[in-house]
């Protein structure tokens, strides 16, 4: 998963207040580039086409041009809305983007502190699975409840990522990066099980893993491998959930 590069800490905290985070695949968005649709080439093409057309055609060309420009402005506004969508690249490509966006401070990372964002997670019942249930993950919810009992003050990065740990087409992870930003590069979470059970010596804490196994000849089993946990001091306690 990745957060929109326009996703600010203030908006993230607002999201926590609302208690709900909706996950969705990129296929659920009109813009497959997650708000980064480049309309400049289209605008340039229409401007050049307008110069080559007859006078009676200019009205139609102008209409198209204004339509694209309007979409461009709307697109820029949409990019600033609060949403999270699936990181679609392979894990190696994600690693490149992770470093590029993370180090620039404009990408998948949101600076905060654990005491502000410390949650306990519950996964509510998802919609019934169907042959097309890869999109049903968009209906899942993660509820955040702040805890006043923890005394954790380190500054951390909040990040969404996607890995190829499972055979599933869609697998979502929410993680906190415990390392200093200078040490973040060249390290990406990948384990055999996707479950981490320590804290002090870890690069990442795996907060939420939503994954499911499937084969082309079988329906998706969205009830398979749901993880929830409680974070207490320097220990993570995991438990399986059968939805």
SVG drawing of the C-alpha trace seen along z (x, -y; Angstrom):
<svg xmlns="http://www.w3.org/2000/svg" viewBox="-21 -30 43 55">
<polyline fill="none" stroke="black" stroke-width="0.4" points="0.0,0.0 1.1,-3.6 -0.3,-6.8 -0.9,-9.6 2.1,-11.9 -0.2,-14.7 -1.3,-12.8 -0.3,-15.0 0.1,-14.1 -2.8,-16.3 -5.0,-14.4 -3.7,-11.1 -4.6,-12.1 -8.0,-13.1 -8.4,-9.7 -7.6,-8.1 -10.3,-10.2 -12.8,-8.9 -11.8,-5.4 -12.0,-4.0 -9.5,-3.3 -10.7,-1.9 -8.4,0.2 -8.9,0.3 -7.1,1.7 -5.9,-0.7 -8.5,0.8 -11.1,-0.9 -9.8,-4.3 -10.4,-6.0 -6.8,-7.1 -4.6,-4.0 -1.6,-6.2 -3.2,-7.1 -3.7,-10.8 -0.5,-11.2 -2.0,-11.0 0.1,-13.1 -2.3,-15.1 0.3,-17.5 1.0,-15.5 -2.8,-15.4 -3.1,-19.1 -0.1,-19.7 -1.5,-17.4 -4.9,-19.2 -3.3,-22.6 -1.3,-21.6 -4.3,-20.0 -6.4,-23.1 -3.8,-25.1 -4.1,-22.7 -7.9,-22.6 -10.3,-24.7 -12.3,-27.5 -15.5,-25.5 -13.7,-22.7 -12.0,-24.9 -15.1,-25.0 -14.9,-21.3 -11.2,-21.3 -11.5,-24.1 -14.2,-22.1 -11.9,-19.1 -9.0,-21.2 -11.0,-22.8 -12.3,-19.5 -8.8,-18.0 -7.6,-21.1 -10.6,-21.0 -9.9,-17.3 -6.3,-18.2 -7.3,-20.7 -9.8,-18.3 -7.1,-15.6 -4.8,-17.9 -7.5,-18.5 -8.3,-14.8 -4.7,-14.0 -5.0,-16.0 -7.9,-13.9 -7.5,-11.3 -7.2,-7.9 -5.0,-4.9 -4.6,-2.5 -2.7,0.6 0.9,0.4 0.8,2.1 4.5,2.7 6.6,5.7 8.4,5.7 11.7,4.7 10.0,1.8 8.2,0.9 11.6,0.8 12.9,-1.8 9.8,-4.0 10.0,-3.4 13.5,-4.9 12.8,-7.7 9.6,-8.9 10.6,-8.2 13.9,-10.0 12.3,-13.0 9.7,-13.2 6.9,-13.3 5.9,-9.7 4.9,-6.7 6.2,-8.0 4.3,-10.2 6.3,-11.4 4.7,-11.0 5.2,-9.3 4.0,-6.0 2.3,-7.6 0.0,-9.6 -0.8,-6.7 -0.7,-3.8 -3.7,-1.6 -5.2,1.7 -6.6,3.2 -9.8,5.0 -10.7,6.3 -14.4,6.1 -16.3,8.6 -15.6,8.3 -18.3,8.6 -18.9,12.1 -16.3,13.4 -17.1,13.9 -15.2,14.7 -14.3,11.0 -13.6,10.7 -10.2,9.1 -12.2,5.8 -14.1,6.7 -11.0,5.9 -12.0,2.3 -14.9,2.8 -12.6,3.8 -12.1,1.6 -9.4,1.1 -10.5,-0.6 -8.0,-2.6 -8.4,-3.1 -5.8,-5.2 -4.1,-3.9 -3.0,-6.0 -1.2,-3.1 1.8,-3.1 4.9,-5.2 6.5,-5.1 8.0,-8.3 10.3,-7.5 9.7,-9.3 8.7,-6.9 7.6,-6.7 4.2,-5.4 4.2,-3.5 2.0,-1.3 3.7,1.4 2.9,4.4 5.0,7.5 4.9,10.8 5.0,13.0 1.7,14.7 0.5,16.3 -2.4,13.9 -2.9,11.1 -3.6,8.6 -1.8,8.5 -1.8,5.4 0.6,4.5 0.7,1.5 4.0,1.0 6.0,-1.4 9.6,-1.9 11.7,-2.1 15.0,-3.1 16.5,-6.4 15.8,-7.9 19.4,-7.6 19.4,-3.9 16.1,-3.3 17.5,-2.7 18.3,0.8 16.0,2.6 12.6,3.9 10.4,6.1 10.2,9.6 9.9,12.8 8.8,16.3 5.6,15.8 5.1,12.1 4.7,12.2 7.2,10.4 7.1,11.1 9.8,8.9 10.4,5.2 13.7,3.8 15.9,5.5 13.5,5.2 13.5,2.8 9.8,3.0 6.8,3.9 4.1,5.6 0.9,4.0 -1.7,5.4 -1.4,8.1 -4.4,8.8 -3.7,11.7 -5.3,14.8 -4.2,17.8 -5.8,18.7 -5.3,20.6 -6.7,19.8 -9.1,22.7 -10.4,21.7 -12.4,18.9 -10.5,16.5 -10.5,17.4 -10.6,14.1 -11.0,15.7 -7.5,17.3 -4.8,15.6 -6.1,12.6 -3.8,11.3 -4.5,8.9 -2.3,7.9 -1.9,5.9 1.2,3.9 2.3,3.6 5.6,1.8 8.3,3.6 6.4,6.7 3.9,7.5 1.3,10.2 -0.3,11.8 -3.5,13.7 -5.2,15.3 -8.7,14.2 -11.2,16.3 -13.7,13.9"/>
</svg>
